[in-house]
Amino acid sequence: MKKYIKYMFVVALLTASINVFSQTTVTFKPDASIGKDAVIRRLVVGNNELSLNNAGELPEMAMRYTYNLKNTYNNARSLIKFEQLASIPQNSLITNAVLKFYGVLSSTNFPQGNYPVCEDRCLINNDIWLQRITSSWDESTVTWINQPSSTTTDRVKIYQSSSQWNYNATITSSLNVAPQLVNMLNLMMNNSDNNGFMMVLANESAERSMLFASSDNTNPALRPELTVTYEPIIDCEFTVCASSTDQNLYTFSALNTNGNHTWQVYNENGDLLHTSTSSSFSYPFSSGTYDVNHYVYTNYQSCNKQITLCIDPSQQNVPTKSKKDEISEVLPTNITNGNSIKVYPNPSFDKWNVTLNSVNTENVEIIVTDCVGKTVYSDKINLSKGDNNFTIDGTSFSKGIYVIKIKGETTNFTQKLSKN
């Protein structure tokens, strides 16, 4: 029952205390100098298919299919890429996006405009798909023949036009509502994956056409516009460090301070002993087993990390850095199989002497780590029967808490070291 109450408490706490998290909103409305868009076209006459010349500088983007009785049809698709997505910092997550396309008042390249025009749904409509491009393309050389590949995953539909000219379309997306556009943009944030979007008629047949202004349009207000809101990606990993002055006091520190933090300490009976909402906290433990839970959350992200601590002051064990993908972490029990091990002086100003009386010959590895798990010293020793003496030089170590581990076939020893 206490386990159930624990998780109910967590849900209630997260629901009640989600704060406004630091987010950034940027708008991209590229002009001809930095905008990347192009129309790719083909002309089919009978059984002959022709790829028309590159059209990377037209003032409009066109998605169309036209057909005449002489068995000739013309097909067009459009490509667009917002290279400014590369300006968003790495390890960010786009949470909201608004993509706007603006219609044109007229076109000499596509004089038919938008077709068909319906106030309501038509039997024949000019719906188009916006879908993510998955291979590279060059605005100045792309044609129908060498057009890039695209995927239908998370594609978004722009529904039929309601006017022949000046028809605008807006796509609004968030991680919580209609996430398709946001999902595509998050994949594009890695610059190597940003190949932009392809716009294609949902049904490339019969007479259909839709036009939008491109980044080359002479009217700046009509150029495509992308607004995105992003926030740093959260992380639940944390470090555990023991105090150099109080062997019962441990400090827990989040490796990443982004997001809202909630810490909880439970004893082995499931009783809640302590909570904290800062990115780090300290708690005085006594002997026993404890669960330490770390929850990090925003309006759009959440994660949690739990470790189990077995505290035995007589062994001077100290927990090390929490490890990703592990649900719990239990401190090792010293196993010496008759060997006696002494480490002194402890605390020390510069070095520690180790005396290990072994009942057998054995190869052991000696590792010293700091409080975040980084190895600062390592050595391998061949033990002989009887006393084995060696020294660990800590003159280059900073003041603080360290852990010595001696591991062999029959020996597994861990002890806290203190450097003054």
ChimeraX attribute file (.defattr): number of C-alpha atoms within 10 A of each C-alpha:
attribute: neighborCount
match mode: 1-to-1
recipient: residues
	/A:1	6
	/A:2	11
	/A:3	11
	/A:4	9
	/A:5	12
	/A:6	15
	/A:7	11
	/A:8	11
	/A:9	13
	/A:10	16
	/A:11	11
	/A:12	10
	/A:13	12
	/A:14	19
	/A:15	11
	/A:16	9
	/A:17	14
	/A:18	15
	/A:19	13
	/A:20	10
	/A:21	15
	/A:22	11
	/A:23	13
	/A:24	12
	/A:25	13
	/A:26	14
	/A:27	15
	/A:28	17
	/A:29	18
	/A:30	21
	/A:31	17
	/A:32	16
	/A:33	8
	/A:34	14
	/A:35	22
	/A:36	23
	/A:37	29
	/A:38	31
	/A:39	26
	/A:40	26
	/A:41	24
	/A:42	19
	/A:43	18
	/A:44	15
	/A:45	13
	/A:46	10
	/A:47	8
	/A:48	8
	/A:49	14
	/A:50	14
	/A:51	15
	/A:52	16
	/A:53	14
	/A:54	17
	/A:55	19
	/A:56	23
	/A:57	19
	/A:58	17
	/A:59	23
	/A:60	26
	/A:61	31
	/A:62	29
	/A:63	28
	/A:64	29
	/A:65	24
	/A:66	17
	/A:67	15
	/A:68	10
	/A:69	6
	/A:70	8
	/A:71	10
	/A:72	15
	/A:73	19
	/A:74	18
	/A:75	24
	/A:76	23
	/A:77	24
	/A:78	25
	/A:79	29
	/A:80	23
	/A:81	22
	/A:82	22
	/A:83	18
	/A:84	18
	/A:85	20
	/A:86	14
	/A:87	10
	/A:88	18
	/A:89	13
	/A:90	12
	/A:91	11
	/A:92	15
	/A:93	24
	/A:94	25
	/A:95	23
	/A:96	24
	/A:97	24
	/A:98	17
	/A:99	17
	/A:100	18
	/A:101	20
	/A:102	21
	/A:103	25
	/A:104	24
	/A:105	13
	/A:106	15
	/A:107	14
	/A:108	7
	/A:109	11
	/A:110	15
	/A:111	8
	/A:112	18
	/A:113	26
	/A:114	26
	/A:115	22
	/A:116	20
	/A:117	21
	/A:118	16
	/A:119	9
	/A:120	10
	/A:121	12
	/A:122	11
	/A:123	7
	/A:124	16
	/A:125	23
	/A:126	28
	/A:127	19
	/A:128	24
	/A:129	19
	/A:130	25
	/A:131	23
	/A:132	29
	/A:133	25
	/A:134	17
	/A:135	15
	/A:136	14
	/A:137	20
	/A:138	15
	/A:139	19
	/A:140	13
	/A:141	13
	/A:142	20
	/A:143	23
	/A:144	19
	/A:145	13
	/A:146	12
	/A:147	19
	/A:148	17
	/A:149	13
	/A:150	17
	/A:151	14
	/A:152	11
	/A:153	11
	/A:154	16
	/A:155	19
	/A:156	20
	/A:157	16
	/A:158	17
	/A:159	14
	/A:160	25
	/A:161	27
	/A:162	17
	/A:163	16
	/A:164	20
	/A:165	21
	/A:166	18
	/A:167	19
	/A:168	17
	/A:169	14
	/A:170	13
	/A:171	17
	/A:172	16
	/A:173	20
	/A:174	19
	/A:175	18
	/A:176	11
	/A:177	10
	/A:178	15
	/A:179	18
	/A:180	18
	/A:181	23
	/A:182	25
	/A:183	21
	/A:184	21
	/A:185	24
	/A:186	17
	/A:187	16
	/A:188	23
	/A:189	22
	/A:190	15
	/A:191	14
	/A:192	11
	/A:193	16
	/A:194	24
	/A:195	24
	/A:196	24
	/A:197	24
	/A:198	27
	/A:199	25
	/A:200	23
	/A:201	25
	/A:202	17
	/A:203	15
	/A:204	19
	/A:205	15
	/A:206	15
	/A:207	17
	/A:208	26
	/A:209	28
	/A:210	31
	/A:211	29
	/A:212	28
	/A:213	26
	/A:214	34
	/A:215	29
	/A:216	25
	/A:217	20
	/A:218	13
	/A:219	13
	/A:220	15
	/A:221	12
	/A:222	23
	/A:223	26
	/A:224	25
	/A:225	18
	/A:226	19
	/A:227	15
	/A:228	21
	/A:229	18
	/A:230	19
	/A:231	23
	/A:232	20
	/A:233	17
	/A:234	21
	/A:235	20
	/A:236	23
	/A:237	21
	/A:238	21
	/A:239	18
	/A:240	21
	/A:241	22
	/A:242	26
	/A:243	18
	/A:244	19
	/A:245	12
	/A:246	9
	/A:247	16
	/A:248	18
	/A:249	15
	/A:250	19
	/A:251	14
	/A:252	19
	/A:253	20
	/A:254	19
	/A:255	16
	/A:256	15
	/A:257	17
	/A:258	19
	/A:259	24
	/A:260	21
	/A:261	23
	/A:262	20
	/A:263	22
	/A:264	18
	/A:265	19
	/A:266	18
	/A:267	17
	/A:268	13
	/A:269	10
	/A:270	16
	/A:271	15
	/A:272	15
	/A:273	11
	/A:274	12
	/A:275	16
	/A:276	14
	/A:277	15
	/A:278	13
	/A:279	20
	/A:280	18
	/A:281	15
	/A:282	15
	/A:283	15
	/A:284	12
	/A:285	18
	/A:286	14
	/A:287	11
	/A:288	12
	/A:289	16
	/A:290	22
	/A:291	20
	/A:292	18
	/A:293	19
	/A:294	25
	/A:295	21
	/A:296	26
	/A:297	23
	/A:298	21
	/A:299	16
	/A:300	14
	/A:301	16
	/A:302	17
	/A:303	13
	/A:304	16
	/A:305	21
	/A:306	20
	/A:307	18
	/A:308	20
	/A:309	21
	/A:310	22
	/A:311	20
	/A:312	17
	/A:313	15
	/A:314	8
	/A:315	14
	/A:316	15
	/A:317	24
	/A:318	28
	/A:319	24
	/A:320	21
	/A:321	19
	/A:322	20
	/A:323	15
	/A:324	10
	/A:325	8
	/A:326	10
	/A:327	12
	/A:328	15
	/A:329	17
	/A:330	13
	/A:331	15
	/A:332	16
	/A:333	13
	/A:334	16
	/A:335	13
	/A:336	19
	/A:337	12
	/A:338	12
	/A:339	16
	/A:340	13
	/A:341	16
	/A:342	13
	/A:343	18
	/A:344	13
	/A:345	14
	/A:346	14
	/A:347	18
	/A:348	16
	/A:349	15
	/A:350	16
	/A:351	18
	/A:352	21
	/A:353	16
	/A:354	16
	/A:355	17
	/A:356	20
	/A:357	19
	/A:358	20
	/A:359	16
	/A:360	14
	/A:361	11
	/A:362	15
	/A:363	15
	/A:364	19
	/A:365	16
	/A:366	17
	/A:367	18
	/A:368	23
	/A:369	19
	/A:370	21
	/A:371	21
	/A:372	18
	/A:373	18
	/A:374	12
	/A:375	14
	/A:376	14
	/A:377	15
	/A:378	14
	/A:379	11
	/A:380	13
	/A:381	14
	/A:382	11
	/A:383	19
	/A:384	15
	/A:385	13
	/A:386	15
	/A:387	14
	/A:388	15
	/A:389	13
	/A:390	12
	/A:391	12
	/A:392	18
	/A:393	12
	/A:394	17
	/A:395	12
	/A:396	9
	/A:397	17
	/A:398	13
	/A:399	15
	/A:400	17
	/A:401	22
	/A:402	27
	/A:403	22
	/A:404	22
	/A:405	21
	/A:406	21
	/A:407	19
	/A:408	18
	/A:409	9
	/A:410	15
	/A:411	20
	/A:412	17
	/A:413	19
	/A:414	23
	/A:415	20
	/A:416	25
	/A:417	25
	/A:418	20
	/A:419	19
	/A:420	15
